[in-house]
Structure formats: structure tokens, C-alpha cells
Amino acid sequence: MSNRTTAKPNDLSAFWMPFTANRQFKKEPRLFVGAKDMHYTTHDGRTVLDGTAGLWCVNAGHCRPKITEAIAQQAGELDYAPAFQLGHPKAFELATRLVDIAPEGMEHVLYTNSGSESVETALKVALAYHRAKGDGSRTRLIGRERGYHGVNFGGISVGGIVSNRKMFGTLLTGVDHMPHTHMPAKNAFSRGIPDHGGVDIATELERIVTLHDASTIAAVIVEPVAGSTGVLIPPKGYLAKLREICTKHGILLIFDEVITGFGRLGAPFAAQFFDVKPDIITTAKGLTNGVIPMGAVFVTKDIHDTFMTGPEHLIEFFHGYTYSGNPIASAAALATLDTYKEEGLLTRAAELGPYWENALHSLKDCPNVIDIRNVGLIGAIELAPIAGEPTKRAFTAFLKAYEKGLLIRTTGDIIALSPPLIITKAQIDELFDKLRDVLMNNI
Ligand SMILES: Cc1ncc(COP(=O)(O)O)c(C=O)c1O
């Protein structure tokens, strides 16, 4: 006999929701039941403008026909193929297409199912690469304060968001962190790339290298633009300086492009936008327009070729997932790349950027706004916390915006915006009119 006596068909209690205030949500549920292009439909029949591309992933907007049709067709043709020692054509076709739009020198792709898995994969590639080269003492990983690299153990170890780390023990050993790049005293209300402090703050990496000795360090991992911590844009010269220091000391540089990949900044990848070449790039989210879980890790030819030695019947890298390059995910990603190409979405943020920036910074006069920052189609509005109740002001803004038909995302007391790349100028106006309304009303 089942003892399922408490759950009713529409009971909300069984699902322990991720990164959610579960008790608040279940008292006041916010459910989406439909979506099209720039909008969601709620369970109570309202339309909500998507100011966040879901979770930074629906770059081409919702329910795009080419993608949904590709998924349906693939599901009826080849639903699953084992990923180990076997393959299917679309996974290879997709990797070739991905390498085509990636920064020069990124010639190979490993598949994952999420951003978190892409990060774990990248860290493991970095460690194994040095070992394969006979440089096995390079085992340290360097992340950054306030960094977000997903929720698995490697990712939270190199990550620097305290609440994502503090409950989970001692994490990976041999990890150190560079300082974050947020310097409001110097850079508040910057438009685009902040001017000040970039090279100095990047030079802190030299201090860490001196402390541990370069011969113990495998890789440095950063988000080119930190997203989840509340949008921290690297000041001028920062990423180039990191590249210079890593190259000098034989350390691999990993860009975690899970949110910046696939057009968010106005170029396919942040590496191209900033003109700084990492050795490894992690992606997910926009790869399939968020529709099917999939991630991809790009590596250079040198990294790949370092593993391709020894007897040919032996597995070169002991890593992979049951769903690596899954046929339906591959079909979704191919259709997503087609949609991006046909509609020029991988560079659209560059065209819309100036309009976006002006509209965003027009909120400067709203109460409690202490900083506004932007790059590509990303914006952040930092609010002064309510004394003794951090995060509450931004969360209230989130709830009020939702009531007014606008989806925003908040982290701490920061509002982060990252709409689908198909947003029109009229919809940008609508977004900021609604947000002004929220911010002007006593939150
Ligand atoms: C930079 C970065 N890395 C990794 C992740 C984790 O991705 P996922 O939630 O798909 O595991 C995220 C998610 O927001 C991210 O922003």
C-alpha cells in the first residue's frame, strides 16, 4: 500500500525548489504555463515580459518554431544513442558548427548537460592536461571572490559566493581566490566597461602565484562578466592582464561563459568581445536556447592533442556523461544556432547596446539606487539594502515587478537584467517604464 495520503494532484509541497524561498513561494505561487517570444503567461492568465531570458538562457526568445520542431523530429527519429565508444552524426555536426563560431584556436568540444557540469569538466581537463604533459605538480585552482561557477563541488570551491559555500564543508583543497573586481568608489554608474583599477586588481594574481609558486598552479577560472553575484563588469585591461600573467607562468586560463556565451555581449563569446583568448571556455544555457539541458566545453588544439598519445585502443580522457551530446539536445542546439544566424542574434546586443544603456541609466534618479552598470544586453541596478534586512528590498522589487507583468532577477540587493536578444526598442522602453514604477513606489 502506498502511503501517499498527503499529496494532492496539485500539491506544491513535494517539490523542494532550487534557489527558492520555498515557504514564501508556496504561500504565493508564481507559475508559468506558457511562453512565446518575449513573454510568459502565468497560471492566472497574465502576460509577463521576460527581462531575464529565463535564467540568462533563452537568448532567441521563447518557443521558437525551428527549435521546437527540431526537437520533435529528433525525438521520433533517434531518441538516444550511447555516448561512450559510439556516436551519432548530429553531435559531430554540432561540434564543428560550434568551433566555427568560437574564438580562433578553440578547436575541440566536450559535451555536458549544464553549466555546473561544464565547469567540473573544464577543471578536470586542466588538471589532467598538466599531468599528461608530465607537469603533475600543477594541481591548484584559482577562482575569484564573488565568482559563480555552478553548484557542484569543483564549482563552489573555485566560486566565491559565501552562501553557496558555507554549508558544504571544506570543499576542494588547494584552491585560492583572487579579489573581485567591484570597486564602486571608483566605478559607480559606469556606462559599459569601467575605467578604473582593472590592471591593478588583476595584478593581485601575481601575489597569489608568488605565494604558491607557479609550478603548483593548474588553472585560473573567471567569468568574463560575473553574472550571478550581481553583474560585475571587468574594468579596462583586467582580462588582458590575467591572460598575460597566466601565459607568463604556464597557467591555463578558463573563461566561464555560461551566461556570456552565445551573443549576450554582442559577439558570440566574451573572449571575442574583450579580445582576450582563454585556453578553455565553458558554456551551457544559450547553447540550446535553454530549451534542453546541454553544455559544451571548448578547448584549444594544444590541450586536446596533449591527450592524443599512447596506444589508440585506449580511452584518452576518463570523463563523460550518459547524456553527453544527446541526440535531442544536439538537434535543439543545431536549430538554435540556425535561429541565431538567421536573425543575427549573436551580434544584436552590439546594435541594441547604446539604446539599452541609455534606458537603463535613466533609472539613476529612482530612490535607493546606489549603482547602475551595463555591458552588452546586461544591466544591473544596485539598491541600498534596508538596514538589518539585506536582500529584502530587491526581493520586494522582484515581487512587485512580477505583479506588474515584468520578470526581473535579483541577487542580494541587486537587480540583474538580461532579456532575450530579440527584444525590441519598444519592449526595452516598456521594461524600464515598469521597473521605474516599481522603484518609485516605496520598496
Ligand atoms: C557563470 C556560470 N557558470 C555556471 C553556471 C551553472 O550553470 P547551471 O545552472 O546550468 O549548472 C551558471 C549559472 O547561472 C553561471 O552563471
Ligand as a Chemical Component Dictionary entry (heavy atoms), coordinates in Angstrom:
data_LIG
# 
_chem_comp.id                   LIG 
_chem_comp.type                 NON-POLYMER 
_chem_comp.pdbx_formal_charge   0 
_chem_comp.three_letter_code    LIG 
# 
loop_
_chem_comp_atom.comp_id 
_chem_comp_atom.atom_id 
_chem_comp_atom.alt_atom_id 
_chem_comp_atom.type_symbol 
_chem_comp_atom.charge 
_chem_comp_atom.model_Cartn_x 
_chem_comp_atom.model_Cartn_y 
_chem_comp_atom.model_Cartn_z 
_chem_comp_atom.pdbx_ordinal 
LIG C1 C1 C 0 28.980 31.601 -14.953 1  
LIG C2 C2 C 0 28.130 30.425 -14.612 2  
LIG N1 N1 N 0 28.701 29.224 -14.515 3  
LIG C3 C3 C 0 27.986 28.119 -14.224 4  
LIG C4 C4 C 0 26.630 28.217 -14.032 5  
LIG C5 C5 C 0 25.852 26.978 -13.683 6  
LIG O1 O1 O 0 25.030 26.604 -14.693 7  
LIG P1 P1 P 0 23.878 25.517 -14.416 8  
LIG O2 O2 O 0 22.872 26.172 -13.538 9  
LIG O3 O3 O 0 23.388 25.196 -15.812 10 
LIG O4 O4 O 0 24.522 24.340 -13.778 11 
LIG C6 C6 C 0 25.990 29.447 -14.137 12 
LIG C7 C7 C 0 24.545 29.566 -13.926 13 
LIG O5 O5 O 0 23.988 30.628 -13.820 14 
LIG C8 C8 C 0 26.763 30.583 -14.421 15 
LIG O6 O6 O 0 26.208 31.804 -14.499 16 
# 
loop_
_chem_comp_bond.comp_id 
_chem_comp_bond.atom_id_1 
_chem_comp_bond.atom_id_2 
_chem_comp_bond.value_order 
_chem_comp_bond.pdbx_ordinal 
LIG C1 C2 SING 1  
LIG C2 N1 SING 2  
LIG C2 C8 DOUB 3  
LIG N1 C3 DOUB 4  
LIG C3 C4 SING 5  
LIG C4 C5 SING 6  
LIG C4 C6 DOUB 7  
LIG C5 O1 SING 8  
LIG O1 P1 SING 9  
LIG P1 O2 DOUB 10 
LIG P1 O3 SING 11 
LIG P1 O4 SING 12 
LIG C6 C7 SING 13 
LIG C6 C8 SING 14 
LIG C7 O5 DOUB 15 
LIG C8 O6 SING 16 
# 
